[in-house]
Amino acid sequence: VYHFRLALALKPDDAETHALRAIDLAPTNPDVAVTLGEVYEKKGVRALAIQKFEELVASPAFVGNKAQLFYRLGVLYEREQRYRDAAESYQKAVSADSLLASAYLHVGAIFATVSSASAGLNAPNPLPSNCDSTSCSDRSASAA
């Protein structure tokens, strides 16, 4: 793990090569899939990172930390200005781990961003369907 982390930090392209090889060797290992998502995230290829993390959270076989994956998805969505998806992911993270304080902070930041933007509420995908500009209901908690 140390060598992979070092490669990811110093040479993301090499880390991607190794992660793809690991996927070939262990296609059902969720840790390998998370690693590949991390590589894409580090390289700034958000679409591929989102795709990989979405596959993982949708998989009933995934036994890893779904709260962290939902949180990371939220961050990626937020960077892509997909505020509704981001807020929903943060809410799912909190549903999976109610102590994940940073997810609460991000939801608040999204509300502030959308509320302060003049066209925010009219923009596509601004907030979860169970939210308005000040709060969210608990309806989406069962969707996690």
Sequence and secondary structure as in RCSB ss.txt:
>XXXX:A:sequence
VYHFRLALALKPDDAETHALRAIDLAPTNPDVAVTLGEVYEKKGVRALAIQKFEELVASPAFVGNKAQLFYRLGV
LYEREQRYRDAAESYQKAVSADSLLASAYLHVGAIFATVSSASAGLNAPNPLPSNCDSTSCSDRSASAA
>XXXX:A:secstr
 HHHHHHHHH HHHHHHHHHHHHHH TT HHHHHHHHHHHHHHT HHHHHHHHHHHHH TT  S HHHHHHHHHH
HHHHTT HHHHHHHHHHHHHH TT HHHHHHHHHHHHHHHHSTTGGGSSS S TTB SS B GGGGGG 
